[in-house]
C-alpha cells in the first residue's frame, strides 16, 4: 500500500538515485575485463570504429565494405565512444551503459506523470535489476538501444495521450525516431497496440509519427540515395521480412521459445510474474501495457528467427504492470523473500556462463548448487520480508533490487578472466599479433572470426587466398582455436 506523508516523494527519489548509482558502478567497473563477446559485439564495434576514423557517419562499413544489415544508432554511439578517447573494450560498452541509465531516468519521469512516483520508481527498480536488462546494458549490441528508445517513446506517448501534454508528445516522437534508427521497422510494429489504444487522439498520433519520421527518415533517404536497391534488398527484404519468415538466418526456434526466455530474463523477479493475479491485468489503466506485452510476445513468437534479446523492449511495460500490482497488494513479503533466495543460484550461474557462451546453453550443465549460499542469503531474505511486513515495501523492493545488481557484479568479476582470455577473441588476437602479417585463417567459428579481426585491426585472409602464410589459425569442433605452423 502507498504510504502517506511528506516522505512519499523523497523516498522514491532517494531509492532510485541509490539504485542507479549502484547500477552505474557495476556497469562501468572493469568494463573491459571480459573482452568483446560473440560475433555481433566485435562486428558492431568494428563498424563504429570505422565511422569514427573515416568521418563517414552515414554508411556503416565493415572491413571497408558497406554493411546494410542494421540501422546506425548503435554505430553512432560506439563512434562517439571512440571519439571520446575510449579504448577498444570501453568504447562499444560505455555508451550503452549510459543509455541504460538515461532510459531508466526517462522511464521514471514519464510514468510519474500518469502514475504516482512510488509506482514509477518501483517499476524502474525492477527493470534495472532484471537479468535481461542489466546484462544487455553491458554489451554493445542493438537490443538495449532499441529497448531504451522504445520504452521512452511509449511512456511519453502514454503521458501525451492521457494528459494532452505537448512536451511529452514531442519527446515521444523523438525517441520513437531514435528507436527506428536503432532497429528499423520493429518499433513501429510494437507500437501498434498503443496506436489502437490512443486511436481517438488521432491528431496526436499523426504528430507523433511525423516527428519520428523527421528524426529517422534522413538517414534512410541518404542510404537509399547512395546505395539504391542493394540497401533496400539487404536491410528491408532480407533482414526485416526475411528474418520474420525465412530460415536462412539459422535462428529458427519453436513457437514457445520465449516463455522460458521471459522467465529467465526477469530473474530474480520471476516469482512475481508467475504469481501475478488476473485482476491487475484487467484494469483499464493497465490496458495499453498489457496489450503491448502480449502483442509483442505473440509477434516475436510468430517470427521464424528468434533470439533471446529480442524480448527486451517488452520488459518496461511488464515491469510497470508488476509495480502497480505490488503497490496494491497487501502482503508480498514472502514472494519478495523467495525472489531474494533465488540469488543463491548466482554463483552456479556464473560458473556455467563461459561454457554456455562457448558451446551453447543446451550443452552446458549447471554446476552443483551449494546450500551455503542459501544460508548466506537467509538474513537478507528475512530483512526483505520484515520490511514488507511493516509497510515499507519500497524499501523491500530497493533492497532486493540492490542485491540483484550486486549479484551481477559477482558474475562480472568471477567470469571475466575466462571470458576475456578464452570466450572472447581478445586472447587469441594477442597471441597472433606478432605474426599477423604471416597468418591465415582456416576453420574458425564466427564467434572468434569477427573478434579476431577487430582486435588485430585487420582482416586476416582465408588460407586458400594466402598460400605464403606461415601460420594457421584453426579450430576443431568443440575445441578452442589454435595457432599452428602451416
VEXZAKE-951023 format. One record per residue (C-alpha): residue number from 1; residue in three letters; x, y, z. Coordinates in nm, 4 decimals. Example, Ala and Ser with C-alpha at 12.3 -4.5 7.8 and 13.67 -1.06 7.14 Angstrom:
ATOM num residu       px       py       pz
ATOM   1    Ala   1.2300  -0.4500   0.7800
ATOM   2    Ser   1.3670  -0.1060   0.7140
***
This chain:
ATOM num residu       px       py       pz
ATOM   1    Unk   0.0000   0.0000   0.0000
ATOM   2    Unk   0.1190   0.3547  -0.0706
ATOM   3    Unk   0.2347   0.5426   0.2380
ATOM   4    Unk   0.1186   0.8943   0.3111
ATOM   5    Unk   0.3209   1.1844   0.4416
ATOM   6    Unk   0.5881   1.4226   0.3167
ATOM   7    Unk   0.8338   1.1398   0.2508
ATOM   8    Unk   0.6171   0.9864  -0.0214
ATOM   9    Unk   0.8039   1.1880  -0.2861
ATOM  10    Unk   1.1504   1.1998  -0.1320
ATOM  11    Unk   1.1788   0.8272  -0.0570
ATOM  12    Unk   1.1268   0.7073  -0.4173
ATOM  13    Unk   1.3778   0.9624  -0.5458
ATOM  14    Unk   1.6417   0.8591  -0.2912
ATOM  15    Unk   1.5869   0.4892  -0.3598
ATOM  16    Unk   1.6151   0.5401  -0.7341
ATOM  17    Unk   1.9280   0.7553  -0.7039
ATOM  18    Unk   2.0871   0.4856  -0.4885
ATOM  19    Unk   1.9976   0.2039  -0.7281
ATOM  20    Unk   2.1051   0.3875  -1.0415
ATOM  21    Unk   2.4338   0.4845  -0.8775
ATOM  22    Unk   2.4917   0.1212  -0.7846
ATOM  23    Unk   2.3995   0.0057  -1.1343
ATOM  24    Unk   2.6339   0.2617  -1.2899
ATOM  25    Unk   2.9193   0.1396  -1.0706
ATOM  26    Unk   2.8564  -0.2222  -1.1696
ATOM  27    Unk   2.8240  -0.1423  -1.5404
ATOM  28    Unk   3.1397   0.0663  -1.5641
ATOM  29    Unk   3.3642  -0.1137  -1.3147
ATOM  30    Unk   3.6300  -0.3047  -1.5108
ATOM  31    Unk   3.4168  -0.2580  -1.8193
ATOM  32    Unk   3.6758  -0.4122  -2.0497
ATOM  33    Unk   3.7632  -0.7086  -1.8309
ATOM  34    Unk   3.5805  -0.9668  -2.0407
ATOM  35    Unk   3.6673  -0.8540  -2.3928
ATOM  36    Unk   3.4016  -0.8262  -2.6629
ATOM  37    Unk   3.1890  -1.1386  -2.6939
ATOM  38    Unk   3.0281  -1.3369  -2.9739
ATOM  39    Unk   3.0191  -1.2410  -3.3403
ATOM  40    Unk   2.7907  -0.9369  -3.3106
ATOM  41    Unk   2.9599  -0.7201  -3.0478
ATOM  42    Unk   3.3042  -0.7008  -3.2172
ATOM  43    Unk   3.1420  -0.6685  -3.5592
ATOM  44    Unk   2.9336  -0.3691  -3.4500
ATOM  45    Unk   3.2356  -0.2252  -3.2696
ATOM  46    Unk   3.4413  -0.2524  -3.5894
ATOM  47    Unk   3.1760  -0.0583  -3.7787
ATOM  48    Unk   3.1577   0.2114  -3.5105
ATOM  49    Unk   3.5358   0.2442  -3.5014
ATOM  50    Unk   3.5460   0.2747  -3.8814
ATOM  51    Unk   3.2855   0.5533  -3.8648
ATOM  52    Unk   3.4934   0.7424  -3.6118
ATOM  53    Unk   3.8125   0.7032  -3.8143
ATOM  54    Unk   3.6663   0.7767  -4.1585
ATOM  55    Unk   3.4298   1.0572  -4.0643
ATOM  56    Unk   3.1549   0.8947  -4.2736
ATOM  57    Unk   2.8604   0.8781  -4.0323
ATOM  58    Unk   2.6100   0.7690  -4.2965
ATOM  59    Unk   2.7271   0.4397  -4.4466
ATOM  60    Unk   2.8205   0.1642  -4.1980
ATOM  61    Unk   3.1315  -0.0192  -4.3204
ATOM  62    Unk   3.2844  -0.3497  -4.2148
ATOM  63    Unk   3.6349  -0.4219  -4.3427
ATOM  64    Unk   3.5996  -0.1402  -4.5939
ATOM  65    Unk   3.2708  -0.2639  -4.7425
ATOM  66    Unk   2.9186  -0.1214  -4.6875
ATOM  67    Unk   2.7207  -0.3071  -4.4213
ATOM  68    Unk   2.3458  -0.2809  -4.4685
ATOM  69    Unk   2.2029  -0.5151  -4.2059
ATOM  70    Unk   2.1354  -0.2701  -3.9200
ATOM  71    Unk   2.0496   0.0999  -3.8848
ATOM  72    Unk   2.3099   0.3397  -3.7459
ATOM  73    Unk   2.2212   0.4366  -3.3877
ATOM  74    Unk   2.4432   0.1758  -3.2213
ATOM  75    Unk   2.7281   0.2566  -3.4597
ATOM  76    Unk   2.6943   0.6267  -3.3821
ATOM  77    Unk   2.7094   0.5580  -3.0093
ATOM  78    Unk   3.0211   0.3431  -3.0486
ATOM  79    Unk   3.1819   0.6012  -3.2776
ATOM  80    Unk   3.1201   0.8657  -3.0108
ATOM  81    Unk   3.2916   0.6364  -2.7617
ATOM  82    Unk   3.5996   0.6175  -2.9820
ATOM  83    Unk   3.5858   0.9918  -3.0481
ATOM  84    Unk   3.5909   1.0442  -2.6702
ATOM  85    Unk   3.9191   0.8536  -2.6495
ATOM  86    Unk   3.7891   0.5270  -2.5056
ATOM  87    Unk   3.9767   0.2059  -2.5850
ATOM  88    Unk   3.8699  -0.0968  -2.7887
ATOM  89    Unk   3.6844  -0.2584  -2.4982
ATOM  90    Unk   3.5280   0.0506  -2.3402
ATOM  91    Unk   3.4157   0.2440  -2.6491
ATOM  92    Unk   3.1452  -0.0089  -2.7522
ATOM  93    Unk   3.0120  -0.0507  -2.3972
ATOM  94    Unk   3.0270   0.2792  -2.2092
ATOM  95    Unk   2.7668   0.4478  -2.4356
ATOM  96    Unk   2.5305   0.1526  -2.3889
ATOM  97    Unk   2.5628   0.1702  -2.0104
ATOM  98    Unk   2.4990   0.5449  -2.0152
ATOM  99    Unk   2.1951   0.4993  -2.2384
ATOM 100    Unk   2.0603   0.2359  -1.9992
ATOM 101    Unk   2.0833   0.4772  -1.7051
ATOM 102    Unk   1.9275   0.7605  -1.9072
ATOM 103    Unk   1.6436   0.5336  -2.0204
ATOM 104    Unk   1.5625   0.4351  -1.6617
ATOM 105    Unk   1.5510   0.8023  -1.5594
ATOM 106    Unk   1.3298   0.8948  -1.8550
ATOM 107    Unk   1.1029   0.5981  -1.7902
ATOM 108    Unk   1.0552   0.7044  -1.4270
ATOM 109    Unk   0.9917   1.0655  -1.5227
ATOM 110    Unk   0.7349   0.9762  -1.7886
ATOM 111    Unk   0.5494   0.7163  -1.5810
ATOM 112    Unk   0.5409   0.9552  -1.2834
ATOM 113    Unk   0.3227   1.1840  -1.4957
ATOM 114    Unk   0.0478   0.9229  -1.5246
ATOM 115    Unk   0.1112   0.7330  -1.2004
ATOM 116    Unk   0.2419   0.8158  -0.8539
ATOM 117    Unk   0.6183   0.8494  -0.8185
ATOM 118    Unk   0.6411   0.5461  -0.5910
ATOM 119    Unk   0.4998   0.3122  -0.8575
ATOM 120    Unk   0.7227   0.4700  -1.1222
ATOM 121    Unk   1.0294   0.4162  -0.9021
ATOM 122    Unk   0.9335   0.0560  -0.8231
ATOM 123    Unk   0.8907  -0.0228  -1.1929
ATOM 124    Unk   1.2340   0.1267  -1.2668
ATOM 125    Unk   1.3892  -0.0625  -0.9739
ATOM 126    Unk   1.2526  -0.3925  -1.1040
ATOM 127    Unk   1.3600  -0.3168  -1.4604
ATOM 128    Unk   1.7124  -0.2097  -1.3647
ATOM 129    Unk   1.7759  -0.5320  -1.1751
ATOM 130    Unk   1.6267  -0.7901  -1.4105
ATOM 131    Unk   1.8849  -1.0230  -1.5589
ATOM 132    Unk   1.7848  -0.9285  -1.9123
ATOM 133    Unk   1.8061  -0.5500  -1.8822
ATOM 134    Unk   2.1160  -0.5346  -1.6630
ATOM 135    Unk   2.3136  -0.7897  -1.8669
ATOM 136    Unk   2.2370  -0.6243  -2.2014
ATOM 137    Unk   2.3359  -0.2885  -2.0510
ATOM 138    Unk   2.6940  -0.4191  -2.0511
ATOM 139    Unk   2.7088  -0.5373  -2.4135
ATOM 140    Unk   2.7475  -0.3299  -2.7283
ATOM 141    Unk   2.4623  -0.4735  -2.9353
ATOM 142    Unk   2.1429  -0.3222  -3.0775
ATOM 143    Unk   1.8893  -0.4590  -2.8308
ATOM 144    Unk   1.9420  -0.2195  -2.5384
ATOM 145    Unk   1.9385   0.0955  -2.7571
ATOM 146    Unk   1.6171  -0.0189  -2.9236
ATOM 147    Unk   1.4521  -0.1080  -2.5890
ATOM 148    Unk   1.5677   0.2159  -2.4257
ATOM 149    Unk   1.4351   0.4365  -2.7049
ATOM 150    Unk   1.1110   0.2420  -2.7485
ATOM 151    Unk   1.0329   0.2446  -2.3750
ATOM 152    Unk   1.0834   0.6226  -2.3606
ATOM 153    Unk   0.8651   0.6699  -2.6688
ATOM 154    Unk   0.5876   0.4525  -2.5260
ATOM 155    Unk   0.5942   0.6094  -2.1787
ATOM 156    Unk   0.5957   0.9680  -2.3036
ATOM 157    Unk   0.3319   0.8751  -2.5608
ATOM 158    Unk   0.1031   0.7458  -2.2854
ATOM 159    Unk   0.1576   1.0685  -2.0906
ATOM 160    Unk   0.0793   1.2729  -2.4013
ATOM 161    Unk  -0.2439   1.0815  -2.4651
ATOM 162    Unk  -0.3697   1.0847  -2.1057
ATOM 163    Unk  -0.2678   1.4405  -2.0126
ATOM 164    Unk  -0.2648   1.6186  -2.3500
ATOM 165    Unk   0.0972   1.7065  -2.2732
ATOM 166    Unk   0.2696   1.8594  -2.5763
ATOM 167    Unk   0.6184   1.8277  -2.4294
ATOM 168    Unk   0.5596   1.4564  -2.3733
ATOM 169    Unk   0.4305   1.4291  -2.7302
ATOM 170    Unk   0.7459   1.5821  -2.8772
ATOM 171    Unk   0.9691   1.3644  -2.6590
ATOM 172    Unk   0.7726   1.0545  -2.7594
ATOM 173    Unk   0.8180   1.1334  -3.1276
ATOM 174    Unk   1.1904   1.1984  -3.0899
ATOM 175    Unk   1.2508   0.8751  -2.9005
ATOM 176    Unk   1.0395   0.6771  -3.1475
ATOM 177    Unk   1.2523   0.8164  -3.4288
ATOM 178    Unk   1.5654   0.7086  -3.2436
ATOM 179    Unk   1.4128   0.3628  -3.1910
ATOM 180    Unk   1.3631   0.3375  -3.5677
ATOM 181    Unk   1.7296   0.4314  -3.6083
ATOM 182    Unk   1.8129   0.1555  -3.3600
ATOM 183    Unk   1.6152  -0.1365  -3.5062
ATOM 184    Unk   1.4356  -0.0341  -3.8224
ATOM 185    Unk   1.0648  -0.1146  -3.8551
ATOM 186    Unk   1.0392  -0.3277  -3.5395
ATOM 187    Unk   0.9460  -0.0421  -3.3005
ATOM 188    Unk   0.6695   0.0670  -3.5376
ATOM 189    Unk   0.5205  -0.2826  -3.5226
ATOM 190    Unk   0.5480  -0.2925  -3.1431
ATOM 191    Unk   0.3749   0.0464  -3.1250
ATOM 192    Unk   0.0551  -0.0840  -3.2894
ATOM 193    Unk  -0.1222  -0.1644  -2.9573
ATOM 194    Unk  -0.0519   0.1918  -2.8406
ATOM 195    Unk  -0.1862   0.3325  -3.1675
ATOM 196    Unk  -0.5069   0.1312  -3.1249
ATOM 197    Unk  -0.5368   0.2351  -2.7583
ATOM 198    Unk  -0.4896   0.6052  -2.8422
ATOM 199    Unk  -0.6873   0.5962  -3.1678
ATOM 200    Unk  -0.9256   0.8704  -3.0510
ATOM 201    Unk  -0.6276   1.1045  -3.0258
ATOM 202    Unk  -0.5579   1.0702  -3.3967
ATOM 203    Unk  -0.4156   1.4210  -3.4332
ATOM 204    Unk  -0.1672   1.3450  -3.1574
ATOM 205    Unk  -0.0727   1.0174  -3.3254
ATOM 206    Unk  -0.0137   1.1883  -3.6593
ATOM 207    Unk   0.2037   1.4489  -3.4912
ATOM 208    Unk   0.3980   1.1807  -3.3013
ATOM 209    Unk   0.4626   0.9779  -3.6155
ATOM 210    Unk   0.5530   1.2927  -3.8075
ATOM 211    Unk   0.8208   1.3819  -3.5526
ATOM 212    Unk   0.9532   1.0249  -3.5601
ATOM 213    Unk   0.9756   1.0309  -3.9396
ATOM 214    Unk   1.1536   1.3673  -3.9285
ATOM 215    Unk   1.4137   1.2178  -3.6936
ATOM 216    Unk   1.4657   0.8843  -3.8707
ATOM 217    Unk   1.3948   0.9469  -4.2396
ATOM 218    Unk   1.7083   1.1487  -4.3326
ATOM 219    Unk   1.9414   0.8536  -4.2744
ATOM 220    Unk   1.7196   0.6121  -4.4684
ATOM 221    Unk   1.6882   0.8565  -4.7576
ATOM 222    Unk   2.0635   0.9182  -4.7659
ATOM 223    Unk   2.1365   0.5449  -4.7648
ATOM 224    Unk   1.8857   0.4839  -5.0440
ATOM 225    Unk   2.0302   0.7691  -5.2491
ATOM 226    Unk   2.3842   0.6381  -5.2027
ATOM 227    Unk   2.3332   0.2649  -5.2383
ATOM 228    Unk   1.9949   0.2177  -5.4023
ATOM 229    Unk   1.8489  -0.1306  -5.4314
ATOM 230    Unk   2.1421  -0.3008  -5.2567
ATOM 231    Unk   2.0498  -0.1261  -4.9306
ATOM 232    Unk   1.6757  -0.1848  -4.9689
ATOM 233    Unk   1.7239  -0.5528  -5.0516
ATOM 234    Unk   1.9544  -0.6355  -4.7609
ATOM 235    Unk   1.8073  -0.4076  -4.4955
ATOM 236    Unk   1.4349  -0.4421  -4.5567
ATOM 237    Unk   1.3792  -0.7595  -4.7581
ATOM 238    Unk   1.6431  -0.9877  -4.6049
ATOM 239    Unk   1.6789  -0.8576  -4.2510
ATOM 240    Unk   1.3225  -0.7458  -4.1842
ATOM 241    Unk   1.0783  -0.9570  -4.3818
ATOM 242    Unk   1.3232  -1.2413  -4.4378
ATOM 243    Unk   1.4139  -1.2563  -4.0695
ATOM 244    Unk   1.0461  -1.2980  -3.9863
ATOM 245    Unk   0.9674  -1.5707  -4.2402
ATOM 246    Unk   1.2873  -1.7298  -4.3753
ATOM 247    Unk   1.5043  -1.9998  -4.2191
ATOM 248    Unk   1.8144  -1.8723  -4.3993
ATOM 249    Unk   1.9437  -1.6792  -4.0955
ATOM 250    Unk   1.9599  -2.0018  -3.8910
ATOM 251    Unk   1.7973  -1.8709  -3.5721
ATOM 252    Unk   1.4915  -2.0957  -3.6030
ATOM 253    Unk   1.3257  -2.1696  -3.2684
ATOM 254    Unk   0.9898  -2.3241  -3.1654
ATOM 255    Unk   0.6865  -2.1027  -3.1039
ATOM 256    Unk   0.7106  -2.1393  -2.7238
ATOM 257    Unk   1.0790  -2.0355  -2.7169
ATOM 258    Unk   1.0154  -1.7005  -2.5491
ATOM 259    Unk   0.8251  -1.8350  -2.2488
ATOM 260    Unk   1.1374  -1.9673  -2.0694
ATOM 261    Unk   1.3348  -1.6706  -2.2060
ATOM 262    Unk   1.0907  -1.4298  -2.0412
ATOM 263    Unk   1.1006  -1.6154  -1.7100
ATOM 264    Unk   1.4805  -1.6280  -1.7129
ATOM 265    Unk   1.5121  -1.2683  -1.8269
ATOM 266    Unk   1.3145  -1.1471  -1.5246
ATOM 267    Unk   1.5412  -1.3281  -1.2782
ATOM 268    Unk   1.5266  -1.2813  -0.9788
ATOM 269    Unk   1.1772  -1.1290  -1.0096
ATOM 270    Unk   1.0379  -1.4390  -1.1835
ATOM 271    Unk   0.8078  -1.5374  -0.8912
ATOM 272    Unk   0.6255  -1.2053  -0.9327
ATOM 273    Unk   0.5488  -1.2994  -1.2930
ATOM 274    Unk   0.4307  -1.6464  -1.2002
ATOM 275    Unk   0.2111  -1.5226  -0.9136
ATOM 276    Unk   0.0637  -1.2220  -1.0949
ATOM 277    Unk  -0.3120  -1.2348  -1.0474
ATOM 278    Unk  -0.5691  -1.1765  -1.3155
ATOM 279    Unk  -0.7069  -0.8592  -1.1566
ATOM 280    Unk  -0.4196  -0.6210  -1.2410
ATOM 281    Unk  -0.4153  -0.7479  -1.5988
ATOM 282    Unk  -0.7790  -0.6474  -1.6483
ATOM 283    Unk  -0.7533  -0.2977  -1.5008
ATOM 284    Unk  -0.8282  -0.0268  -1.7599
ATOM 285    Unk  -0.5163   0.1698  -1.6640
ATOM 286    Unk  -0.3003  -0.1328  -1.7500
ATOM 287    Unk  -0.4684  -0.1950  -2.0828
ATOM 288    Unk  -0.2063  -0.0418  -2.3134
ATOM 289    Unk   0.0797  -0.2040  -2.1205
ATOM 290    Unk  -0.0807  -0.5493  -2.1231
ATOM 291    Unk  -0.1642  -0.5167  -2.4914
ATOM 292    Unk   0.1915  -0.4104  -2.5726
ATOM 293    Unk   0.3445  -0.7014  -2.3811
ATOM 294    Unk   0.1074  -0.9667  -2.5186
ATOM 295    Unk   0.1170  -0.8404  -2.8758
ATOM 296    Unk   0.4957  -0.8187  -2.8683
ATOM 297    Unk   0.5255  -1.1686  -2.7246
ATOM 298    Unk   0.2971  -1.3137  -2.9926
ATOM 299    Unk   0.4705  -1.1177  -3.2692
ATOM 300    Unk   0.8186  -1.2326  -3.1710
ATOM 301    Unk   0.6957  -1.5894  -3.1161
ATOM 302    Unk   0.5405  -1.5977  -3.4631
ATOM 303    Unk   0.8720  -1.4992  -3.6205
ATOM 304    Unk   1.0716  -1.7856  -3.7692
ATOM 305    Unk   1.4000  -1.6498  -3.6340
ATOM 306    Unk   1.4243  -1.5909  -3.2604
ATOM 307    Unk   1.6989  -1.4638  -3.0327
ATOM 308    Unk   1.6574  -1.4159  -2.6561
ATOM 309    Unk   1.7408  -1.0436  -2.6530
ATOM 310    Unk   1.4550  -0.9594  -2.8919
ATOM 311    Unk   1.2142  -0.9552  -2.5956
ATOM 312    Unk   1.3886  -0.6700  -2.4132
ATOM 313    Unk   1.1594  -0.3888  -2.5445
ATOM 314    Unk   0.8672  -0.5596  -2.3680
ATOM 315    Unk   1.0337  -0.5566  -2.0256
ATOM 316    Unk   0.9441  -0.1971  -1.9226
ATOM 317    Unk   0.5707  -0.2465  -1.9841
ATOM 318    Unk   0.5729  -0.5704  -1.7842
ATOM 319    Unk   0.7668  -0.4016  -1.5032
ATOM 320    Unk   0.5017  -0.1300  -1.4769
ATOM 321    Unk   0.2275  -0.3938  -1.4503
ATOM 322    Unk   0.4243  -0.5682  -1.1744
ATOM 323    Unk   0.4893  -0.2388  -0.9945
ATOM 324    Unk   0.1206  -0.1497  -0.9912
ATOM 325    Unk   0.0330  -0.4969  -0.8649
ATOM 326    Unk   0.2962  -0.4655  -0.5901
ATOM 327    Unk   0.1666  -0.1241  -0.4908
ATOM 328    Unk  -0.1861  -0.2573  -0.4439
ATOM 329    Unk  -0.1151  -0.5959  -0.2833
ATOM 330    Unk  -0.1465  -0.6248   0.0931
ATOM 331    Unk   0.1243  -0.8788   0.1723
ATOM 332    Unk   0.4103  -0.9602  -0.0625
ATOM 333    Unk   0.6899  -1.0250   0.1859
ATOM 334    Unk   0.7085  -1.3986   0.1230
ATOM 335    Unk   0.7190  -1.3590  -0.2539
ATOM 336    Unk   0.9904  -1.0934  -0.2337
ATOM 337    Unk   1.1886  -1.3142   0.0052
ATOM 338    Unk   1.1672  -1.6022  -0.2434
ATOM 339    Unk   1.2959  -1.3665  -0.5141
ATOM 340    Unk   1.5951  -1.2852  -0.2973
ATOM 341    Unk   1.6591  -1.6526  -0.2216
ATOM 342    Unk   1.6868  -1.7115  -0.5979
ATOM 343    Unk   2.0043  -1.5036  -0.5927
ATOM 344    Unk   2.1649  -1.8017  -0.4185
ATOM 345    Unk   2.1823  -1.9571  -0.7664
ATOM 346    Unk   2.4073  -1.6792  -0.8984
ATOM 347    Unk   2.7436  -1.8484  -0.8182
ATOM 348    Unk   2.6347  -2.1594  -1.0088
ATOM 349    Unk   2.5116  -1.9442  -1.2981
ATOM 350    Unk   2.8433  -1.7571  -1.3062
ATOM 351    Unk   3.0355  -2.0846  -1.3238
ATOM 352    Unk   2.8419  -2.2103  -1.6270
ATOM 353    Unk   2.8468  -1.8797  -1.8171
ATOM 354    Unk   3.1766  -1.9345  -2.0069
ATOM 355    Unk   3.0777  -2.2829  -2.1251
ATOM 356    Unk   2.7295  -2.1611  -2.2166
ATOM 357    Unk   2.8772  -1.8876  -2.4360
ATOM 358    Unk   3.1281  -2.1275  -2.5916
ATOM 359    Unk   2.9114  -2.4322  -2.6545
ATOM 360    Unk   2.5515  -2.3187  -2.6043
ATOM 361    Unk   2.3262  -2.3379  -2.3015
ATOM 362    Unk   2.1706  -2.6697  -2.4074
ATOM 363    Unk   2.5149  -2.8342  -2.3949
ATOM 364    Unk   2.6099  -2.6881  -2.0578
ATOM 365    Unk   2.5405  -2.8500  -1.7241
ATOM 366    Unk   2.4590  -2.6448  -1.4156
ATOM 367    Unk   2.7253  -2.6973  -1.1530
ATOM 368    Unk   2.6371  -2.8079  -0.8033
ATOM 369    Unk   2.4393  -2.5528  -0.6027
ATOM 370    Unk   2.5867  -2.5304  -0.2532
ATOM 371    Unk   2.3480  -2.4921   0.0392
ATOM 372    Unk   2.5870  -2.2430   0.1991
ATOM 373    Unk   2.4723  -1.9794  -0.0485
ATOM 374    Unk   2.1113  -2.0210   0.0632
ATOM 375    Unk   2.2228  -1.9822   0.4232
ATOM 376    Unk   2.4103  -1.6651   0.3300
ATOM 377    Unk   2.1008  -1.5252   0.1582
ATOM 378    Unk   1.8702  -1.6030   0.4505
ATOM 379    Unk   1.9389  -1.2868   0.6586
ATOM 380    Unk   1.8757  -1.0604   0.3600
ATOM 381    Unk   1.5577  -1.2519   0.2757
ATOM 382    Unk   1.4351  -1.2088   0.6334
ATOM 383    Unk   1.5047  -0.8351   0.6188
ATOM 384    Unk   1.3123  -0.8033   0.2914
ATOM 385    Unk   1.0216  -0.9936   0.4440
ATOM 386    Unk   1.0163  -0.7760   0.7569
ATOM 387    Unk   1.0395  -0.4529   0.5604
ATOM 388    Unk   0.7328  -0.5518   0.3631
ATOM 389    Unk   0.5568  -0.6732   0.6771
ATOM 390    Unk   0.5973  -0.3283   0.8344
ATOM 391    Unk   0.4578  -0.1492   0.5291
ATOM 392    Unk   0.7988  -0.0499   0.3906
ATOM 393    Unk   0.7536  -0.2121   0.0526
ATOM 394    Unk   0.9571   0.0455  -0.1365
ATOM 395    Unk   1.2494  -0.0272   0.0946
ATOM 396    Unk   1.1984  -0.4024   0.0454
ATOM 397    Unk   1.1967  -0.3653  -0.3337
ATOM 398    Unk   1.5024  -0.1405  -0.3181
ATOM 399    Unk   1.6952  -0.3919  -0.1090
ATOM 400    Unk   1.6043  -0.6791  -0.3394
ATOM 401    Unk   1.6980  -0.4749  -0.6451
ATOM 402    Unk   2.0303  -0.3722  -0.4871
ATOM 403    Unk   2.1141  -0.7343  -0.4030
ATOM 404    Unk   2.0355  -0.8370  -0.7599
ATOM 405    Unk   2.2599  -0.5643  -0.9040
ATOM 406    Unk   2.5367  -0.6640  -0.6608
ATOM 407    Unk   2.4972  -1.0243  -0.7795
ATOM 408    Unk   2.5585  -0.9003  -1.1336
ATOM 409    Unk   2.8898  -0.7590  -1.0142
ATOM 410    Unk   2.9778  -1.1012  -0.8717
ATOM 411    Unk   2.9074  -1.2653  -1.2082
ATOM 412    Unk   3.1079  -0.9998  -1.3870
ATOM 413    Unk   3.4161  -1.0323  -1.1673
ATOM 414    Unk   3.4137  -1.4104  -1.1319
ATOM 415    Unk   3.3592  -1.4893  -1.5001
ATOM 416    Unk   3.5659  -1.2055  -1.6507
ATOM 417    Unk   3.9081  -1.3801  -1.6577
ATOM 418    Unk   3.7760  -1.6764  -1.8554
ATOM 419    Unk   3.5543  -1.4613  -2.0758
ATOM 420    Unk   3.8397  -1.2259  -2.1598
ATOM 421    Unk   4.1019  -1.4849  -2.2498
ATOM 422    Unk   3.9015  -1.7853  -2.3706
ATOM 423    Unk   3.5492  -1.6888  -2.4774
ATOM 424    Unk   3.6446  -1.3531  -2.6284
ATOM 425    Unk   3.8801  -1.3401  -2.9267
ATOM 426    Unk   4.0987  -1.0888  -2.7426
ATOM 427    Unk   4.3343  -1.3522  -2.6050
ATOM 428    Unk   4.3616  -1.5224  -2.9438
ATOM 429    Unk   4.4368  -1.1882  -3.1099
ATOM 430    Unk   4.7086  -1.1152  -2.8557
ATOM 431    Unk   4.8784  -1.4454  -2.9366
ATOM 432    Unk   4.8508  -1.3856  -3.3105
ATOM 433    Unk   4.9534  -1.0187  -3.3101
ATOM 434    Unk   5.3295  -1.0603  -3.3591
ATOM 435    Unk   5.2884  -1.2751  -3.6708
ATOM 436    Unk   4.9584  -1.1394  -3.8028
ATOM 437    Unk   5.1067  -1.0495  -4.1420
ATOM 438    Unk   5.2106  -1.4133  -4.1896
ATOM 439    Unk   4.8936  -1.5742  -4.0545
ATOM 440    Unk   4.5862  -1.7069  -4.2307
ATOM 441    Unk   4.2563  -1.8411  -4.1016
ATOM 442    Unk   4.1351  -2.1938  -4.1623
ATOM 443    Unk   3.8322  -2.3396  -3.9896
ATOM 444    Unk   3.7265  -2.0922  -3.7203
ATOM 445    Unk   3.3911  -2.0334  -3.5515
ATOM 446    Unk   3.2286  -1.6993  -3.6326
ATOM 447    Unk   3.2272  -1.6158  -3.2598
ATOM 448    Unk   3.6033  -1.5720  -3.2917
ATOM 449    Unk   3.6323  -1.4547  -3.6524
ATOM 450    Unk   3.4909  -1.1044  -3.6137
ATOM 451    Unk   3.6579  -1.0512  -3.2770
ATOM 452    Unk   3.9955  -1.1564  -3.4152
ATOM 453    Unk   3.9724  -0.9017  -3.6968
ATOM 454    Unk   3.8529  -0.6343  -3.4544
ATOM 455    Unk   4.1384  -0.6667  -3.2073
ATOM 456    Unk   4.4022  -0.7063  -3.4790
ATOM 457    Unk   4.2534  -0.4106  -3.6717
ATOM 458    Unk   4.2873  -0.6072  -3.9925
ATOM 459    Unk   4.1003  -0.8823  -4.1749
ATOM 460    Unk   4.3124  -1.1957  -4.1774
ATOM 461    Unk   4.2849  -1.3807  -4.5102
ATOM 462    Unk   4.1483  -1.7288  -4.5552
ATOM 463    Unk   4.4266  -1.9799  -4.6111
ATOM 464    Unk   4.3053  -2.0509  -4.9648
ATOM 465    Unk   4.3796  -1.6873  -5.0510
ATOM 466    Unk   4.7147  -1.6727  -4.8685
ATOM 467    Unk   4.9372  -1.9585  -4.9927
ATOM 468    Unk   5.2505  -1.7947  -4.8483
ATOM 469    Unk   5.1175  -1.7678  -4.4919
ATOM 470    Unk   5.3447  -1.9282  -4.2330
ATOM 471    Unk   5.0942  -1.9705  -3.9507
ATOM 472    Unk   4.7419  -2.1078  -3.9443
ATOM 473    Unk   4.4600  -2.0354  -3.7008
ATOM 474    Unk   4.2370  -2.3389  -3.6850
ATOM 475    Unk   3.9657  -2.4775  -3.4598
ATOM 476    Unk   3.8345  -2.8297  -3.4320
ATOM 477    Unk   3.4663  -2.8765  -3.3429
ATOM 478    Unk   3.4100  -2.8423  -2.9692
ATOM 479    Unk   3.7652  -2.7195  -2.9056
ATOM 480    Unk   3.9383  -2.3850  -2.8619
ATOM 481    Unk   4.1246  -2.2191  -3.1520
ATOM 482    Unk   4.4949  -2.2907  -3.2025
ATOM 483    Unk   4.7764  -2.1138  -3.3849
ATOM 484    Unk   4.9970  -2.3721  -3.5552
ATOM 485    Unk   5.2729  -2.3702  -3.8170
ATOM 486    Unk   5.1288  -2.4252  -4.1591
***
